[in-house]
Amino acid sequence: MKQAKPTTATTKDEGAPQGAKRSAGASDVQEPNDLFDQVQAIELGARALFIHPYVKRSVTRRTPESSMEELLSLGDAIELQAVQQEFCALSAIKPSTYMGRGKVEEMASIVAALDVEVVIMNCALSPIQQRNLERELHTKVIDRTALILEIFGARAQTREGVMQVQLAHLSYQRGRLVRSWTHLERQRGGAGFMGGPGERQIEADRRALDESIGRLTKQLEKVTRTRELHRKGRQKTPYPVVALVGYTNAGKSTLFNRLTNADVFAEDQLFATLDPTMREVTLESGRQIILSDTVGFISDLPTHLVAAFRATLEEVIQADIIIHVRDISHIETAEQREDVLEILNDLGIKDYDEHEMIEIHNKIDLLDHEINSGLVADKPKETPIQFCAIDGRGEADLLQRIDDILAVGSHDLRVRVPHDQGEALSWLYRHGDVLARDDKPEGTEFQVRLTQADLGRMQKMDGIEILSSSAKQ
């Protein structure tokens, strides 16, 4: 059984749910960070009951069993102890408690018998549903979104990552304050038009949250502008950007480490990577690229979470090539593929002719070859690259595919580089195929072949003069 120290000290309050942090009194003054801690905290290693409610006869991409398996993996990411898992088939969703009265009473018995500290619902709960379930079950209740936010909070390492998680979490919690202070009404009551202490505390907390959300939004806008400046700087440097995307735990970070000889955290768990990482990679042709590892995707990713990580995901939107890494050994690899493409679509990446995409079938060492050969790629005309990030199978094919894409639509040019422009000269040799060289007093003239992308980058550089150009397919 897993044992872990709690992330923060907790004290039970007579009116608060078990597993939740003690709520402050109406006269207490809370800083926004304190309030953030209060609405977020779950003890690592807490005893958890996992519930997957689903409506009978509804059409979904996944089976209840696979949905539960993923939910348990999410819980394992923050070391929750899964004391029991329950499937709840519903005829309809109840507005007050999501599940029907009989099922709620059954779950309450399990909570009491197994000393459950937190209940994880694999769905999106309304504030009222969450509040009512906590009253009925007498313990802390969170939904899928809150669980994902807990994981992101534990994974964020950089200041930007922490800010993005806080923004998403505070936006999520703003509309849920009704459940945090209802015990104050029961304890103290309230009369007159001013309302009770719970109502006054809710308004005070809502203002505090709004102020925090406003500050974080402005700070992240600065991050977005800074990223844009860095991106423009790379365009002037310039190197093509290749972004890795994929369902969480598909093996992106292991692949990234293999291609870059880096040591990015890569474990067999969901959301092992949260903050983006970028490294230079030199292809066989000598061309250099920037490889970017990004946060993994997951089904039913909340829209406000995607919005909060927009600055990070801009690296994917602006990439020259997108590599879609798939865990081809997973039983629902096709469904995971659809989830990834759906999120890319939400990000505005809809036309794959404008965003070159390479599909990788990772973890082929875990899959029968005959099954793998029958799977389809993003573009039927292209063959997915069979890959094993552990032993490197497919690595040469992947790097060659990147090189081939970047070489499409090349241009033959005659250019002149002044003798004092050593950096420009070095860039030309790294990114172009130098066909001829002629040293002259005013500078060195080259016959060089460049891709369309590299031609665009070179035109933004100082130190290289184009004398003539002709397109070459």
Buried (B, 14 or more C-beta within 10 A) or exposed (E): EEEEEEBEEBEEBEBBBBBBBBBBEBEEEBEBEEBBBBBBBBBBBBBBBBBBBBBEEEEEBBEBEBBBBBBBBBBBBBBBBBBBBBBBEBEEBBEBBBBBEEBBEBBBEBBEEEEBBBBBBBBEBBBBBBBBBBBBBEBBBBBBBBBBBBBBBBBBEBEBBBBBBBBBBBBBBBEBBBBBBBBBBEBEEBEEEEEBBBBBBBEBBEEBBEEBBEBBEEBBEEBBEEBEEEEEEBBEBBBBBBBBBBBBBBBBBBBBBBBBEBEBBBEEBBBBBBBBBBBEBEBEBEBBBBBBBBBBBBBBBBEBBBBBBEBBBBBBBBBBBBBBBBBBBBEBBEBBBEBBBEBBEBBEBEEBEEBBBBBBBBBBEEBEEEEBEEBEBBBEEEBBBBBBBBEEBBBEBBBBBBBEBBBEBBBBBBBBBBEEBEEBBEBBEBBBBEEEEEEEEEBBBBBBBBBBBBBEBBEEBEBBBEEEEEEEE
